[in-house]
């Protein structure tokens, strides 16, 4: 009964009267009456949720009670005392109708008495909520609604309760090195004195948190080593209980929800024209950044004890090539990376929650959080070793999710500091490639492949990345002729599907990039011709031209895959995934678009007519039971493009997944513009439709007879078809194809030139077959052809 009253009366009233007009004013006695009513509701709801007087709240009613408590906690009636302003709404002012000095003195005393009572009542209720949060978070299982309420309640108690913030920051156990790195991430010069900024900015915050204003790393660490002052009202709270792990950022979303609400409250206390130094000196700001940085380090630099020695070592590469069925992994993967998606990481969830359009925090808080998080991410990357392949792998996973969120927010933000430091991250990618670790290189290529459109949305940046890095003579020679076939396979797919793909008109930068790619290929071809000629002269073994599989008995094939279910727990407020429409699933059918043939044209047969007539009697009885409107034969005749897609004939895999093109986010039917028809065309022709799917490169097992182990007859390498046709029209002079002796580092790299050129020819044929196949399935032009996704898979046998 009480929960029904809260749901039908209290919550609607609080939501409808949550904002106060700027000209709001109350007499002290009226405000005191309001606070008294709110306090009765607040204490009564706290007693209900604590189970006092034998009351119990069901799991379905608990979120309602917690929402009502939260709505009371943020009411503007509590904001009459300037030092503890908890509300976003304008503060209510107190007016008096006194006319004489005696009445004025009495009115001032009454006002101070009301303000004092409001302060004590508010702090007392916040401490009661703090005790409830600590007790509930100390049990083994905590509902999500309770965690969300506790995060906000602790944030308000942090700002407005004496002694609470001093205790909470000490529970994080921040190290001096972490605090020093946070100071470096702020961008403040060491020569800059921040003491005046600290004293200036701390006066605008409540007195209970002014001690946490940052003045220097040494003074802050000395303050944290001192014993905190524990108020008498908080002595009964078990601060050092089992909830400390959750407060430190483990097990639940408590710390991340607290961070979100901390930034929201911080933006309300800071003045409008605040500088970076003043923001960093805000009470508790540096300590919170230090804890986030420690969580970033634990995410990226995760311990390697879970990875066994056998997984990391693997057999020699020569033994793998000799035995196709050897049970081993060329490139070992981290087990923890493959078990849980990085999209479910709580730091990514915090980033998505704070920077989303529908976020509940203020735009100013979003800008502050985005700027601070980018700085912390750079500091965490600076601590990562380029030779630690597991850390580099995890860093790429994290960046693949974070970069999209940050760049999208920066594009929609009007803040002057809303920029992403692309030069820094390009340098990080170059260092990863320079590590010469196969795992790091493969993950780096998938990272660039996945975020190609995001990284290269600027023409000058795309030119610098392609011409100055990926297509430079040194990088191209090392990666195109790499000794590991997996590295060659991923690098070549980056060249074909990203750098060398041309769908429409090309700009000057596109022409320069394609011409450079053509020159690099021709240089490899000339080096191969020289090595082959020298082998013939010396009567030695010629260079091999047999293409290699990326992994033993496995090949990267383009498959159509089913759209996966949306991952859960992508935000702190929305726990369950949204409902999805039902789709026909044929997960066991799989085929390659490279070796499959196009579907035969549909022919109308008299047998189908007979079957249709025969089905009438069979389906007539079931019509009264099952919700069939027409027979299956009629349905296939009325909707030929929907009921029988191309993969029914064994052409491609029907499973769908996300694609980096907006058209392939989900399976949709799109009309093709009608072609020009002659007078002999049938008048009954209708507009055909095509289905936009998602494709991906998948490591598929091959039979022994299908392994590409034979020597291939090589021809001069070509670009993808559209890029090749464009180059032939723009570049009239022919390239020099005479043998060229490799020099310097290219001498060792050219050893694998024959295999690399054979694999390049197969990849160009695969790309062209995919485009032709999709056009036969109804795709109108090349720009609408989907780009297959590329990811790192497990290379061990299932």
C-alpha positions, 0 to 999 in steps of 0.5 A: 500500500505504501509503495503504491502511494509513493508510485502514484502520488509522491513521485509524480508530484516531485517530478512535476515540481522539480524545478523552481522559477528564478523569482521563487521566494519563501518566508522562513516559516513556509520554507521550514514547513516544506522542509519538515514535510520533505524530511518526514517523507525522507526518513519514512522512506529510509526506514522502509528501505532499511526494513525497520518496524518489520517492513519489507520492500519487494524487488519490484518496489525497491527502484520506486522507493529509491527514486523517491528518495533521490528526488527528495535529496536533490530538492532545491529546498535544501539549497538555502545555505550557500556552503552546501548547495546541492541542487542545479535549480536556483536557490530559493530566497527567504523574504521577510515582511518586517518593517521595524528594526526589532522585527528585522532582528527577530526575522534574521534570527528566525532565518538563521535558525531555519537555515541551521535546521535545514543544514542539520536535517540534510546532513543527518539524512545524507549520513543515514543514506551513507550508512545504508550504502555501506551496509548494502554494498558489504553483502555478496549480491547487490541489486543494480538499482541499489548500486545506482542509488548508492553511487549518487548518495555517496557523491552527495555525502562526499560534498556535503557531509563533514569528514566523509570525503576525507575517509573515502579518498583514503580508502583508494590507497593512492600511490605517489607515482600515480598522483605524479602521473595525473599531474603530468596528464593535466598539462600544467607546467611544473614551473607554474605555481598552482597555490593561488589557484587552489586557494581561489577555487576552494572557497566556492566549495563546501567547507567539508571538502576544502581540505582536499584542494590540490596544492602539490603532490607532496602536500597531498600525499602528506595529508593522505598519510595523516589519520582522518578526522572521523565525526561522531555521527559516522563512527557507527559506519563500518568504513573498512568493511567488504565494500571497499573493493566495490568502492575501489572500482571492482565487482560493481559499477559503484565507483563509476556512478560516483564519478559521473555524479561527482563531475555533475556536482563539480560543474555546479560549484565551479565558476564559468570562466575557470582555467585548467589549473583551477579545475585541477585544484578542485577538491578531490579532483586530482585524487579521483583522476588518480583512481581512474588512472589506476583502473586504466593501468589495471585494465591495460597492464593486466597480469600475464599469469593466466597465460601458460608458457605453452600458449605463449611459446608454440612450435617453430614456424618451419614445423607448422609449415611442414605439418598442416594438422599440427595442434598449435597456435602461431599467434597466441591470444590472451584468454581474457581478451577473448572471453569478455568484450571490451564494450562491457568494460566499466571504463568504456561504459562510464565514457559512453554514459558521460558523453552520450547525448542523453546523459543526465549530467550537464554539458560542462561536466561532459567537456571536463570529463572528456578532456580529463579522460583523454589525458589519462588515456595518454598517460596510461599508454605512455606506461605501456611497453611496446614489447608487451604484446598482451598490453598492446593488444588490450590497448588496441581493444580499449582504443577501438571502443573509446576513440569512436565515443570521444571523436563523436562527442568532440564533433558534436561539442562546441568546446574549444578544447574538444580535440583528439590528439591524433599525432600522439596516437599515430606515434603510438601505432608506429611504436607498436609496429616497430616492436616486430611482434606478430601479435601486436602487428596483426591487432594493429592492422585490425585496429586501423582497419576498423577505425579507418573512416574515423581516423582518416576523416581529415584529408591531410591526416589520411595523406600523412598516414598513408604516404608517410607511414603505411606506404613508405618504402621501409614499412611497405617492404617489411610488411608486404614481404613479412616472414609471417603469412598472418601478418602479410594477410592482414596487411594486404587486406588493409591495403586492398579494402581500405587504402586501395578501395575507390568507389567514386571520384578520386581527389588529388590525395587519392590519386597520389596514394594509389600511384604510390601503392602502384609504385611499391607493388612494382618495386616488389615485382622487379625485385622478384624478377631479379631474384628469379633471374639470378637463380636461373643463372646460378642454377639454384632453386628459384624463389617459391611462388606458392601462397601460404595460409594465414594459419595452418590449414585455415584461410581468411574467407569472406562470409556473411554472418548473422547480426549478434545480439546487442551486448548487455550492460552497455550503460549504467542506467539501461541494463537489459538490451532493447528488444529486437525483431525476430529474424530467420536464423540459419547459423549452421550454413556457411560458405565462402563468397570467393569459391561459390557460384552465383545462384541460378536464375529462377524458372517457373515450372509446371511442377510448382503449380502442381505442388501448389494445388496439392498444398491447398488440401494439406494446408487447408486443415492447418489454416484453422489452427496455425496463423497462416494467411497463405500457403508457403508456395504462394508466399514464395511466389509473392515475395521472391526476394524475401522468402528465398535469399541467395544463401539458401542455394549455398552461396554465402553465410546467412549470419549477419553482423555489424559492418562499418558502413551505415547501410549494413548496420541491420538487414534492410530492404532497399529499392534499386532505381529502375533501369532504362527499359526499351519498348520490348520490355514487359510492362509487368516489371517491378522495382527489384530490391536488394538486402544489405548484409554484413560480412566479415573475414573469418578463419575457416578450416580447409581440407587438405585438397583445397590448400593453396600449396602449389606454385603459381604463375605470377604476373605483374601485380595490379590494384583493385579493379576500380583503382586500376582502371582509374590509374590507367586513365590518369597515368599514361606512361608505363612503369619500369618492369625490368629486374631490380636488385634489392638493396639494403634491408630489401635483400632479406625481405625479398626472400618472400616476394614470390609468396607475397605476390601470389597471395596478393593476386588471390586477394585481388581476385577475391575482392573482385569476385565479392564486388561482382557477386554483390552486384548480381545480388542487386547492389546498384553500384560499388559505393553500396557494396559492404566492406567486410569487417576484420578482427583477430580470431583464435588461431587454435583448434576449437 
